[in-house]
Every structure is written in structure tokens, then in C-alpha cells.
Amino acid sequence: MENHYRNSEDLTTPEGEFVEAGSLWSLQNNQLTLVDDDRYATALLDDTFAPVTD
């Protein structure tokens, strides 16, 4: 899964969304976006995110 990441710990996004560890994120335009049809959340890529490998 190219350009996909998972967070290694729970976090709260700038939008105030609580996101559990292990959630899937997509990297677009230097910003991570949560892959979730029911809510919108963003985060900056840092060391709490790891790339998804096949």
C-alpha cells in the first residue's frame, strides 16, 4: 500500500478527533488523512507513524 501509514499510538488530531493506534492513514500533499468513511481527520507525518508494507 504505497503512501499509506499506521499510527503506533493513540492520538488526538488538530480537529479534535481521537484516533486509536493502528488506524490507517493516506499521505497526500505532505499531510496524512485518516482512511475512514465516517469521519475526517488529518495529521502531520512524524515518528508515531510507520509505512504500511505488503
PyMOL commands that set and color helices and strands:
alter all, ss='L'
color gray80, all
select strands_A, chain A and resi 4-7+11-12+18-19+24-28+31-34+42-43+49-51
alter strands_A, ss='S'
color yellow, strands_A
deselect
rebuild
show_as cartoon
